[in-house]
Amino acid sequence: MQSPHDKLFTFTFRHPQHAAGWVRCALPLALALAIDWESLVPLREC
């Protein structure tokens, strides 16, 4: 059974556009500006 925490992180990091928004806010501004956020793609699950 997934906890609410697990569900939040699964939802956030499964979709690149959601992950980008979260990570962009967590990074220092200079680093966030250096990343091409449109290039994010999900990795295949193992």
mmCIF file as gemmi writes it, N, C-alpha and C atoms, coordinates in Angstrom:
data_model
loop_
_atom_site.group_PDB
_atom_site.id
_atom_site.type_symbol
_atom_site.label_atom_id
_atom_site.label_alt_id
_atom_site.label_comp_id
_atom_site.label_asym_id
_atom_site.label_entity_id
_atom_site.label_seq_id
_atom_site.pdbx_PDB_ins_code
_atom_site.Cartn_x
_atom_site.Cartn_y
_atom_site.Cartn_z
_atom_site.occupancy
_atom_site.B_iso_or_equiv
_atom_site.pdbx_formal_charge
_atom_site.auth_seq_id
_atom_site.auth_asym_id
_atom_site.pdbx_PDB_model_num
ATOM 1 N N . MET Axp A 1 ? 0.838 -1.182 0 1 0 ? 1 A 1
ATOM 2 C CA . MET Axp A 1 ? 0 0 0 1 0 ? 1 A 1
ATOM 3 C C . MET Axp A 1 ? 0.884 1.247 0 1 0 ? 1 A 1
ATOM 4 N N . GLN Axp A 2 ? 0.595 2.162 -0.9 1 0 ? 2 A 1
ATOM 5 C CA . GLN Axp A 2 ? 1.374 3.39 -0.977 1 0 ? 2 A 1
ATOM 6 C C . GLN Axp A 2 ? 0.884 4.403 0.053 1 0 ? 2 A 1
ATOM 7 N N . SER Axp A 3 ? 1.843 5.104 0.632 1 0 ? 3 A 1
ATOM 8 C CA . SER Axp A 3 ? 1.494 6.18 1.551 1 0 ? 3 A 1
ATOM 9 C C . SER Axp A 3 ? 1.199 7.441 0.729 1 0 ? 3 A 1
ATOM 10 N N . PRO Axp A 4 ? 0.591 8.447 1.332 1 0 ? 4 A 1
ATOM 11 C CA . PRO Axp A 4 ? 0.383 9.712 0.613 1 0 ? 4 A 1
ATOM 12 C C . PRO Axp A 4 ? 1.71 10.292 0.108 1 0 ? 4 A 1
ATOM 13 N N . HIS Axp A 5 ? 2.775 10.118 0.881 1 0 ? 5 A 1
ATOM 14 C CA . HIS Axp A 5 ? 4.1 10.597 0.476 1 0 ? 5 A 1
ATOM 15 C C . HIS Axp A 5 ? 4.541 9.903 -0.811 1 0 ? 5 A 1
ATOM 16 N N . ASP Axp A 6 ? 4.39 8.571 -0.868 1 0 ? 6 A 1
ATOM 17 C CA . ASP Axp A 6 ? 4.76 7.817 -2.063 1 0 ? 6 A 1
ATOM 18 C C . ASP Axp A 6 ? 3.954 8.265 -3.277 1 0 ? 6 A 1
ATOM 19 N N . LYS Axp A 7 ? 2.668 8.46 -3.08 1 0 ? 7 A 1
ATOM 20 C CA . LYS Axp A 7 ? 1.801 8.893 -4.185 1 0 ? 7 A 1
ATOM 21 C C . LYS Axp A 7 ? 2.221 10.262 -4.71 1 0 ? 7 A 1
ATOM 22 N N . LEU Axp A 8 ? 2.564 11.18 -3.804 1 0 ? 8 A 1
ATOM 23 C CA . LEU Axp A 8 ? 3.002 12.523 -4.213 1 0 ? 8 A 1
ATOM 24 C C . LEU Axp A 8 ? 4.266 12.433 -5.058 1 0 ? 8 A 1
ATOM 25 N N . PHE Axp A 9 ? 5.265 11.693 -4.597 1 0 ? 9 A 1
ATOM 26 C CA . PHE Axp A 9 ? 6.518 11.614 -5.335 1 0 ? 9 A 1
ATOM 27 C C . PHE Axp A 9 ? 6.361 10.847 -6.642 1 0 ? 9 A 1
ATOM 28 N N . THR Axp A 10 ? 5.552 9.812 -6.656 1 0 ? 10 A 1
ATOM 29 C CA . THR Axp A 10 ? 5.298 9.085 -7.901 1 0 ? 10 A 1
ATOM 30 C C . THR Axp A 10 ? 4.651 10.009 -8.922 1 0 ? 10 A 1
ATOM 31 N N . PHE Axp A 11 ? 3.637 10.748 -8.5 1 0 ? 11 A 1
ATOM 32 C CA . PHE Axp A 11 ? 2.956 11.675 -9.398 1 0 ? 11 A 1
ATOM 33 C C . PHE Axp A 11 ? 3.901 12.766 -9.878 1 0 ? 11 A 1
ATOM 34 N N . THR Axp A 12 ? 4.668 13.331 -8.963 1 0 ? 12 A 1
ATOM 35 C CA . THR Axp A 12 ? 5.545 14.453 -9.295 1 0 ? 12 A 1
ATOM 36 C C . THR Axp A 12 ? 6.65 14.057 -10.252 1 0 ? 12 A 1
ATOM 37 N N . PHE Axp A 13 ? 7.307 12.935 -9.991 1 0 ? 13 A 1
ATOM 38 C CA . PHE Axp A 13 ? 8.483 12.587 -10.772 1 0 ? 13 A 1
ATOM 39 C C . PHE Axp A 13 ? 8.208 11.659 -11.937 1 0 ? 13 A 1
ATOM 40 N N . ARG Axp A 14 ? 6.991 11.187 -12.108 1 0 ? 14 A 1
ATOM 41 C CA . ARG Axp A 14 ? 6.662 10.347 -13.257 1 0 ? 14 A 1
ATOM 42 C C . ARG Axp A 14 ? 6.555 11.187 -14.53 1 0 ? 14 A 1
ATOM 43 N N . HIS Axp A 15 ? 6.098 12.413 -14.399 1 0 ? 15 A 1
ATOM 44 C CA . HIS Axp A 15 ? 5.872 13.287 -15.547 1 0 ? 15 A 1
ATOM 45 C C . HIS Axp A 15 ? 6.932 14.39 -15.57 1 0 ? 15 A 1
ATOM 46 N N . PRO Axp A 16 ? 7.705 14.481 -16.662 1 0 ? 16 A 1
ATOM 47 C CA . PRO Axp A 16 ? 8.791 15.466 -16.71 1 0 ? 16 A 1
ATOM 48 C C . PRO Axp A 16 ? 8.343 16.901 -16.412 1 0 ? 16 A 1
ATOM 49 N N . GLN Axp A 17 ? 7.179 17.303 -16.897 1 0 ? 17 A 1
ATOM 50 C CA . GLN Axp A 17 ? 6.75 18.684 -16.668 1 0 ? 17 A 1
ATOM 51 C C . GLN Axp A 17 ? 6.479 18.952 -15.188 1 0 ? 17 A 1
ATOM 52 N N . HIS Axp A 18 ? 6.006 17.955 -14.464 1 0 ? 18 A 1
ATOM 53 C CA . HIS Axp A 18 ? 5.79 18.118 -13.024 1 0 ? 18 A 1
ATOM 54 C C . HIS Axp A 18 ? 7.127 18.127 -12.29 1 0 ? 18 A 1
ATOM 55 N N . ALA Axp A 19 ? 8.001 17.218 -12.666 1 0 ? 19 A 1
ATOM 56 C CA . ALA Axp A 19 ? 9.313 17.143 -12.024 1 0 ? 19 A 1
ATOM 57 C C . ALA Axp A 19 ? 10.1 18.421 -12.258 1 0 ? 19 A 1
ATOM 58 N N . ALA Axp A 20 ? 10.042 18.942 -13.472 1 0 ? 20 A 1
ATOM 59 C CA . ALA Axp A 20 ? 10.789 20.159 -13.791 1 0 ? 20 A 1
ATOM 60 C C . ALA Axp A 20 ? 10.352 21.317 -12.904 1 0 ? 20 A 1
ATOM 61 N N . GLY Axp A 21 ? 9.074 21.486 -12.722 1 0 ? 21 A 1
ATOM 62 C CA . GLY Axp A 21 ? 8.588 22.579 -11.884 1 0 ? 21 A 1
ATOM 63 C C . GLY Axp A 21 ? 9.063 22.465 -10.457 1 0 ? 21 A 1
ATOM 64 N N . TRP Axp A 22 ? 9.054 21.261 -9.921 1 0 ? 22 A 1
ATOM 65 C CA . TRP Axp A 22 ? 9.479 21.055 -8.537 1 0 ? 22 A 1
ATOM 66 C C . TRP Axp A 22 ? 10.985 21.253 -8.386 1 0 ? 22 A 1
ATOM 67 N N . VAL Axp A 23 ? 11.756 20.631 -9.282 1 0 ? 23 A 1
ATOM 68 C CA . VAL Axp A 23 ? 13.214 20.717 -9.188 1 0 ? 23 A 1
ATOM 69 C C . VAL Axp A 23 ? 13.685 22.144 -9.446 1 0 ? 23 A 1
ATOM 70 N N . ARG Axp A 24 ? 13.065 22.824 -10.393 1 0 ? 24 A 1
ATOM 71 C CA . ARG Axp A 24 ? 13.443 24.208 -10.705 1 0 ? 24 A 1
ATOM 72 C C . ARG Axp A 24 ? 13.359 25.092 -9.463 1 0 ? 24 A 1
ATOM 73 N N . CYS Axp A 25 ? 12.347 24.887 -8.662 1 0 ? 25 A 1
ATOM 74 C CA . CYS Axp A 25 ? 12.17 25.685 -7.443 1 0 ? 25 A 1
ATOM 75 C C . CYS Axp A 25 ? 13.174 25.317 -6.356 1 0 ? 25 A 1
ATOM 76 N N . ALA Axp A 26 ? 13.687 24.103 -6.39 1 0 ? 26 A 1
ATOM 77 C CA . ALA Axp A 26 ? 14.595 23.641 -5.346 1 0 ? 26 A 1
ATOM 78 C C . ALA Axp A 26 ? 16.058 23.974 -5.628 1 0 ? 26 A 1
ATOM 79 N N . LEU Axp A 27 ? 16.375 24.289 -6.87 1 0 ? 27 A 1
ATOM 80 C CA . LEU Axp A 27 ? 17.766 24.558 -7.249 1 0 ? 27 A 1
ATOM 81 C C . LEU Axp A 27 ? 18.117 26.033 -7.085 1 0 ? 27 A 1
ATOM 82 N N . PRO Axp A 28 ? 19.41 26.314 -6.91 1 0 ? 28 A 1
ATOM 83 C CA . PRO Axp A 28 ? 19.848 27.713 -6.959 1 0 ? 28 A 1
ATOM 84 C C . PRO Axp A 28 ? 19.517 28.3 -8.335 1 0 ? 28 A 1
ATOM 85 N N . LEU Axp A 29 ? 19.202 29.574 -8.376 1 0 ? 29 A 1
ATOM 86 C CA . LEU Axp A 29 ? 18.749 30.225 -9.605 1 0 ? 29 A 1
ATOM 87 C C . LEU Axp A 29 ? 19.721 30.025 -10.772 1 0 ? 29 A 1
ATOM 88 N N . ALA Axp A 30 ? 21.022 30.207 -10.54 1 0 ? 30 A 1
ATOM 89 C CA . ALA Axp A 30 ? 22.002 30.077 -11.631 1 0 ? 30 A 1
ATOM 90 C C . ALA Axp A 30 ? 21.963 28.685 -12.248 1 0 ? 30 A 1
ATOM 91 N N . LEU Axp A 31 ? 21.819 27.678 -11.433 1 0 ? 31 A 1
ATOM 92 C CA . LEU Axp A 31 ? 21.752 26.313 -11.948 1 0 ? 31 A 1
ATOM 93 C C . LEU Axp A 31 ? 20.43 26.068 -12.668 1 0 ? 31 A 1
ATOM 94 N N . ALA Axp A 32 ? 19.344 26.533 -12.109 1 0 ? 32 A 1
ATOM 95 C CA . ALA Axp A 32 ? 18.03 26.36 -12.742 1 0 ? 32 A 1
ATOM 96 C C . ALA Axp A 32 ? 17.992 27.02 -14.118 1 0 ? 32 A 1
ATOM 97 N N . LEU Axp A 33 ? 18.652 28.158 -14.254 1 0 ? 33 A 1
ATOM 98 C CA . LEU Axp A 33 ? 18.671 28.854 -15.542 1 0 ? 33 A 1
ATOM 99 C C . LEU Axp A 33 ? 19.555 28.153 -16.574 1 0 ? 33 A 1
ATOM 100 N N . ALA Axp A 34 ? 20.491 27.338 -16.121 1 0 ? 34 A 1
ATOM 101 C CA . ALA Axp A 34 ? 21.412 26.658 -17.027 1 0 ? 34 A 1
ATOM 102 C C . ALA Axp A 34 ? 20.846 25.355 -17.593 1 0 ? 34 A 1
ATOM 103 N N . ILE Axp A 35 ? 19.73 24.906 -17.086 1 0 ? 35 A 1
ATOM 104 C CA . ILE Axp A 35 ? 19.163 23.62 -17.509 1 0 ? 35 A 1
ATOM 105 C C . ILE Axp A 35 ? 18.142 23.817 -18.617 1 0 ? 35 A 1
ATOM 106 N N . ASP Axp A 36 ? 18.212 22.97 -19.628 1 0 ? 36 A 1
ATOM 107 C CA . ASP Axp A 36 ? 17.219 22.966 -20.701 1 0 ? 36 A 1
ATOM 108 C C . ASP Axp A 36 ? 16.063 22.077 -20.235 1 0 ? 36 A 1
ATOM 109 N N . TRP Axp A 37 ? 15.057 22.68 -19.636 1 0 ? 37 A 1
ATOM 110 C CA . TRP Axp A 37 ? 13.965 21.935 -19.016 1 0 ? 37 A 1
ATOM 111 C C . TRP Axp A 37 ? 13.125 21.183 -20.041 1 0 ? 37 A 1
ATOM 112 N N . GLU Axp A 38 ? 13.137 21.615 -21.277 1 0 ? 38 A 1
ATOM 113 C CA . GLU Axp A 38 ? 12.375 20.922 -22.326 1 0 ? 38 A 1
ATOM 114 C C . GLU Axp A 38 ? 13.024 19.597 -22.72 1 0 ? 38 A 1
ATOM 115 N N . SER Axp A 39 ? 14.276 19.383 -22.308 1 0 ? 39 A 1
ATOM 116 C CA . SER Axp A 39 ? 14.974 18.158 -22.697 1 0 ? 39 A 1
ATOM 117 C C . SER Axp A 39 ? 14.737 17.003 -21.721 1 0 ? 39 A 1
ATOM 118 N N . LEU Axp A 40 ? 14.004 17.243 -20.639 1 0 ? 40 A 1
ATOM 119 C CA . LEU Axp A 40 ? 13.748 16.175 -19.666 1 0 ? 40 A 1
ATOM 120 C C . LEU Axp A 40 ? 12.834 15.106 -20.263 1 0 ? 40 A 1
ATOM 121 N N . VAL Axp A 41 ? 13.222 13.872 -20.082 1 0 ? 41 A 1
ATOM 122 C CA . VAL Axp A 41 ? 12.406 12.735 -20.522 1 0 ? 41 A 1
ATOM 123 C C . VAL Axp A 41 ? 12.407 11.69 -19.406 1 0 ? 41 A 1
ATOM 124 N N . PRO Axp A 42 ? 11.329 10.935 -19.279 1 0 ? 42 A 1
ATOM 125 C CA . PRO Axp A 42 ? 11.316 9.887 -18.252 1 0 ? 42 A 1
ATOM 126 C C . PRO Axp A 42 ? 12.23 8.73 -18.647 1 0 ? 42 A 1
ATOM 127 N N . LEU Axp A 43 ? 12.832 8.105 -17.653 1 0 ? 43 A 1
ATOM 128 C CA . LEU Axp A 43 ? 13.625 6.911 -17.897 1 0 ? 43 A 1
ATOM 129 C C . LEU Axp A 43 ? 12.711 5.703 -17.868 1 0 ? 43 A 1
ATOM 130 N N . ARG Axp A 44 ? 13.116 4.673 -18.568 1 0 ? 44 A 1
ATOM 131 C CA . ARG Axp A 44 ? 12.355 3.416 -18.511 1 0 ? 44 A 1
ATOM 132 C C . ARG Axp A 44 ? 12.455 2.846 -17.102 1 0 ? 44 A 1
ATOM 133 N N . GLU Axp A 45 ? 11.39 2.244 -16.658 1 0 ? 45 A 1
ATOM 134 C CA . GLU Axp A 45 ? 11.423 1.58 -15.364 1 0 ? 45 A 1
ATOM 135 C C . GLU Axp A 45 ? 12.159 0.267 -15.492 1 0 ? 45 A 1
ATOM 136 N N . CYS Axp A 46 ? 12.933 -0.083 -14.478 1 0 ? 46 A 1
ATOM 137 C CA . CYS Axp A 46 ? 13.699 -1.336 -14.485 1 0 ? 46 A 1
ATOM 138 C C . CYS Axp A 46 ? 12.82 -2.488 -14.083 1 0 ? 46 A 1
